[in-house]
């Protein structure tokens, strides 16, 4: 049996002199049939939390929950290279996903 336990993190990320925050992802296998993961970030002052599990066998069924609060849309667009879109505001969402990849 092969096992995975991993953590990756980036701290004090910046773009063009503006702070983008921190990012941490952890992943581990749950037995030999699933991988569990958590993503946490305070991107541009927001709060982003994602947790989920994906099966490693069969149809790779995935369930995940995302909680996003105060995510500045203009900062997302800037990172994506889309400063040409005059959009401002903040995104707040609670999302639950369940399904299989297409």
C-alpha positions in Angstrom: 0.0 0.0 0.0 1.2 3.5 -0.9 0.5 6.4 1.4 0.5 10.2 0.8 0.9 12.9 3.5 1.9 16.3 2.0 1.8 19.9 2.9 2.8 22.8 0.7 2.7 26.5 1.7 3.6 29.9 0.4 3.8 32.9 2.7 3.7 36.6 2.0 2.9 36.3 -1.7 3.2 39.6 -3.6 2.4 40.9 -7.1 3.5 44.3 -8.2 4.2 45.4 -4.6 0.7 44.4 -3.3 0.3 41.7 -0.8 -1.6 38.6 -1.9 -1.4 36.7 1.4 -0.7 33.1 2.3 -1.6 29.8 0.8 -1.5 26.3 2.4 -2.6 23.0 1.0 -2.5 19.6 2.7 -3.3 16.2 1.3 -3.3 12.7 2.6 -4.6 9.3 1.6 -7.5 7.8 3.5 -6.6 4.1 3.3 -5.8 3.1 -0.2 -9.0 4.3 -1.8 -9.3 8.0 -1.3 -7.3 11.3 -1.0 -8.4 14.0 1.4 -7.3 17.6 1.0 -7.6 21.0 2.6 -6.8 24.4 1.1 -6.5 27.6 3.2 -5.7 31.1 2.0 -6.1 34.7 3.1 -5.7 35.9 -0.5 -5.9 39.7 -0.6 -7.5 39.8 2.9 -10.1 37.2 2.2 -10.8 33.9 3.9 -10.8 30.8 1.6 -11.3 27.3 3.0 -11.7 24.3 0.8 -11.9 20.7 2.0 -12.7 17.6 0.2 -12.2 13.9 -0.6 -11.7 12.2 -4.0 -11.8 8.4 -4.6 -8.7 7.0 -6.2 -10.6 4.1 -7.8 -13.8 3.6 -9.8 -15.5 6.7 -11.0 -13.2 9.0 -8.8 -16.3 10.4 -7.0 -15.4 13.7 -5.3 -17.1 15.7 -2.5 -15.8 19.1 -1.5 -16.9 22.1 0.5 -15.7 25.7 -0.1 -16.2 28.7 2.1 -15.1 32.0 0.6 -15.5 35.3 2.4 -14.6 38.9 1.3 -12.6 37.9 -1.8 -11.9 41.1 -3.8 -13.0 40.5 -7.5 -10.6 43.2 -8.9 -7.6 41.5 -7.3 -8.6 38.1 -8.8 -8.9 39.7 -12.2 -5.5 41.5 -11.8 -3.8 38.2 -11.0 -5.5 36.6 -14.0 -4.2 39.5 -16.2 -7.6 41.0 -16.8 -7.3 44.6 -15.7 -9.4 45.6 -18.7 -12.6 44.4 -17.0 -14.1 47.3 -14.9 -15.5 45.0 -12.1 -15.3 45.7 -8.4 -16.8 44.1 -5.4 -16.2 41.1 -3.1 -17.2 37.5 -3.5 -18.7 35.6 -0.6 -19.9 32.0 -1.2 -20.5 28.7 0.5 -20.3 25.8 -2.0 -20.8 22.1 -1.7 -19.8 19.9 -4.6 -20.4 16.2 -5.2 -19.9 14.2 -8.4 -17.6 12.6 -10.8 -15.2 14.2 -13.3 -16.6 14.4 -16.8 
